[in-house]
Amino acid sequence: MKSIRFVAMGLLAVGLAGPRDAESCGPVFPRAQFHFYAKPPASDIVRGRLGIIRPSYDKRYLVVAYRYLAGVPLSKEEADAFSRQPPARPATGTGALGLWTAARAELPASADTPIGIDPYRRLDQFTVYQNCLDSAFEQAVATFEERKKRWGINSENLAEWMRGQSAVFDNCDGENSMPTPLPAGTDPLLLADRQYQVAAAAFYAQNYAAAEQGFQEIARDTASPWHEIAPYLLGRAFLRHATIGGDKTKLAAAANTLRSVTGKWQGPARRLLHHVQAQDDPGGRWVELCEELMAPESGPDFAQNLFDLAVIRNYGVQTSEQNNDLANWILTFEHSDWQFTVARWRESRSEPWLLAALSAIPKDHPDAAGLLAHARTIPRSSPGWTSAAYYGVSLEMARGNTAAARAWADQALRTERSADTRNSFLGARMRLARNWDEFLQVAARRPVAVTAYDNDEELNQQSSHLLFDDDFTDAMNQEVPLSRWVDAASNGFLTSPLQLQVARTAWVRAVILGRTEESKMLARRLAQLSRELNEAMMSYAAEPDAARARFDAVFLMLHYPGIQPVLHSGFERETPTARIDDFRDNWWDISPPEQHSGPQSGPNNMQHAWGLPNEERASGEKEWRHLKDLAPVGPDYLAAETIRWARAHPDDPRNPEALHLSVRAIRYGVGARRDPAISKQAFRLLHLLYPKSPWTTRTPYWY
């Protein structure tokens, strides 16, 4: 199913904004996330606990970070506005819509018609926007209460007013219903209300030309109770005509109309005018918003300005001396523009520009040493200390100053408490490890979020177990020799679950590489760590014949689709090891290393800087290449080994089952490189040698 996105529209919100939370269906594969990529915890950042400020953060978080770095902390009102979540799609019986539903139910005549209202309207196949805002229902309820006092609950005038207003809201989701005209002699107030209702119904029905004409007539009628709000509503109609209706020429009319609004509606008109400007000149409005967001005590406009900054596209906006400092800082920090950041830091010596320069400056730049010296003078109490240490450690590493980088990272680890920042410094410290024990000591990380649809989502603390991150698993898989894997499988720096992951992976690697001694050591360790594998591993370890032991291992692997020679970061496979996963997460396909999308530490991020002796790393890299040559695709490897064994030992009673499982493995294995020719060989051998076996009857096809 395609995802449907919701966009916010209207009265005091952006007229047509970007996507809200998406709804989609299909399998969800949660992935452990060890850093906040876009949305760090709001409860921390609004208090100035900035942690590591990352260029990948959403712009609203960068604004708040800059405010604290620049000495302009958020007021309580601004902090509350920042933390407030956008409203979810309302249910029919709740909020302003619920109040309207209750008011409508007060009239007995209303009970004869359905009262369900969907305030959302479909814009196209995949986009929905809120056509009728909460303010519309609130205004209708207030008007109903006023008319009820004037006319009485049982009056025909009130009943007719309700029929007209109900017709208005029938258009929220596309009904295209219009209030009926009223005869001459009708109460003048009801006539004025009906004129307003007709214009509003046309507006919600997307008949913007009729809505514009209706609101213009009301604006000219000084006797109408809707005279004062009509120019504002006319501006809204012009804006909807430009955005939803697609007539961009209406933007100028919207701007001129909204500038003319006075009195009570001048404030809302000014805010809507900002959106018109964002449609007409998004880059210019984006820079203006950065200026407005720097104003202390900005009050009720703060949340709206943050929202607008997030959804207005600043594509093409360049750093410029005409821009305000916040706009330039966000632009350069996001794009690692080291030339501009270094120049601005030289001029200002300010903390925001120090951090931006530290994150981007090339390691051999003449100003690098001065930046590092200045970063070390930042007091620990400063909101920018953690970022300065993080980017400073990366720069020191790139410059080859490993001792200085190590001392700085150790200082941060002694004081930092949040999992997000600790994970970053643990990663740096791992690359600075002087020996194997130091490498393992900082390997385990506590995830901070779970990623499903590319969103940061804080984990429940009960589920935040220690796991491996990509930097550790990449090094283990591609550089660490098997002898070190054997040590890690029982090393006390790793928890028992992590030792089990290492031991299980290492055992498969040892079997494929033909390292019998290590494979039996690992089998005995697996027997201790896994109740599920205890009996099979003890049997394998006790087999004296190397060739038979090898087939024992292949036969076992065929029964355990969750087993493989590659160590993965994050959460383990949710499906039990011995069961086929419905989404083909079975066995292995050793493809080129993934390009991880985690936060980077700028151009100075170093690889392979940890303290494994060169000869051991060379041995590990050789084993990795050999592993990929011998068994790049798990199902193919297991099937080929089974075919070889069955041809050489046709009397082994396990052969029919093993051949059946080989066909199954190629059918349900991971990756697209499985070889159907091998599956066909296993199928033919099974039917040729064991035609009466029940495993043969269970294998009617090859894949």
C-alpha positions, 0 to 999 in steps of 0.5 A: 500500500502506498503511504498517505501523507497529511499536510496542515492547512489554513487559519493560523497554520501554514496554508499548505505545508509538508508531510506530517506523520505518514501512514503506510502498511507493510513489514516493519523492520525495526533497527537499533539506532545509537545516535539521534539523527534528526530529533534529539529529546526535546526535554533536554534541548529546551533546557540547554542540554545540547549534547552533540549538535549534529548537522543532520538535526531538524532545523528547529533543533538547530535553532534552539541549539544556536539560541543557547550557544549564542546566550539567548536561552528559551523562555518558559513559554518558548520551551513549552511551545517547542515541546508541544506536539502537533495535534494528531488527526482528531477523532469525531467525538473529540476536541473542537469537532466534538464540541460542534457535534455536541452543539448540533445534537442539542436540536431535535431536528438534527437527530434525523441526519448523520453527524459524522464529519471528516475535517480532512479532504483528499488533495490527490491519491496520496495526500490529505489536508485538513480542510476544516480547521479546529477554529472553524468548529470553535467559531461555529459553536460560539455563533450557535451559542449566541444565536441560541440566546437570541432566538431560543433553542426551539426557534425555526431561525436556529434550526435553519441556521443549523441546517445551513452550518451543517451544509457548510461542514458537509464540504469538509471532506468533499460532499459539495453541499451548499446551504439553501437560499432563504426567502425574502422577509427572513430575519436579517441576522439569519440572512447575513449568516446564510450569506457567510455560510454560502461563501464558507461552503464554497471555500471548503468545496474548493470553489474558490472563485465563488468564495472570493466573490462571497467574502468580497460582498460581505466585506462591503456590507458594513451592516453584516456581523461578518464584515470585520472578518471578511477581508481576512477570509478573502485573503485565505480564499485567495491563498487557497486558490493559489495553493490548492487551486493552483492559480499562483497569480492569486498570491499577489491578491492574497498579499494585498488583501491581508495587508489591508486587514485591521482590528481584531484580525490584523494579527492572524492576517499578518501571520497568514501574510508570512505564508503568502511570502513563503509561497512567493519567495521561500528563501527570503521568508526563510531568512526572515524567520531566522531573524524572528526566531532569535528574538527573546520572549517571542511568545505565541509566534515562536512555535508557528515560526519554528514550524514554518522554518521546518517546512519552507524550502531554503533550496538555493539560499546562499550564505551572504553578509546580508543574511542574519547570523542564524541563517548563515550558521544553519546553512554552513553547518548543514553543508560543512562549508569550512571556508565560510565558517572559519572566516566567521569564526576568525571575526566573531570568536563565538561558540556557534562558529567555533563548533561549525568550524571544528566540524568542517575544517580540513585537518591540515588547515592553518587555523586547525591548531588554533581552533583546537586550542580555543575549544579546550578553553570552553568551560564544562558548564557551557552548552557547547562543551560536548560538541566541542569535545566531539568534533575536537577529538575527531580533528585531533585524530585526523591530525595524528594526535592520538594521545590528545584525542584519547585523553579528551574522549576519556574526559568526556566518557567520565562525565557524559551520561546520555546514551547518545553522547556516550555512544559517540565518544565510545566509537571514537575511543574504540578507534583510539584503542591501544590494544584488543582489550580496550577495543572490546571494552568500548564495543557494546553500546546502548541504543537510543532509538528504534528506526522504522520509517526513518524517524527517531523514536526514543526507546523504552528503557526496558528494551535498551539492551547493550548491542553492537554498533556498525563500527564494531561489526564492520571491524570484526567482520573485515579485519579481526582474525579468527583467533580474536573471535575465539577470545571475544566469545568468552571475554568478560568485557562483553555481556553473555548475549553479545558473547553468544552472537560472537561465538555463533558467528565465529563458529560458522566462519571457522567451519567455512574456513576449515579451521577445525581446532577453532571451530571445536573450541567455539562449539564448546563455548556455544554449548555453554552459552546456548541451551538451544544449541548445547546438544548439537554443539557437544556432538559436533565437538566430540566428532573425531573425523574432520570430514564428518564433523564438517558435514555435521556442521552443514547439516546443523546450519541447514536446520538453523536459518538464523545462523551466519558468518557475518556479525550484524549490528543492532537488534538480532533477527526477531524470528527464532534462529531455527525458524524460516523468516517470512521476509527471507532473513535466512542464512547469508549473502555476503554483499559489499559492506553497507554505506551506513547512514549514521551521523558523521564527524565531518571530513575528519572521521577516521577509519581503522585507527584502533590498535590491532597489530598490523599483522593481525589486521592483515590476517583478518582481512585475508580471512574475510576475502577467503570467506567471501570466496568460499561461501558468498551465498549461504544457501548455495554453499550449504547445498553444494556441500550437501551434494558433495557429501551425498555423492561421496557417502550415499548411505548416510541416513541424513542425506535425504533430509539434507538435500530437501533442506538445501532446496528449501534454503535456496527457495527462502534464503536471503539475497538475490544471488541464489543459484537455481542450478544448485537447487536443481542438482540437489533436487535431482540427486534427492529423487535419484538416490532416495525416491522412496524417502518421505523427504523426497515426497516433500520436495516436489519442486526445485527453485 
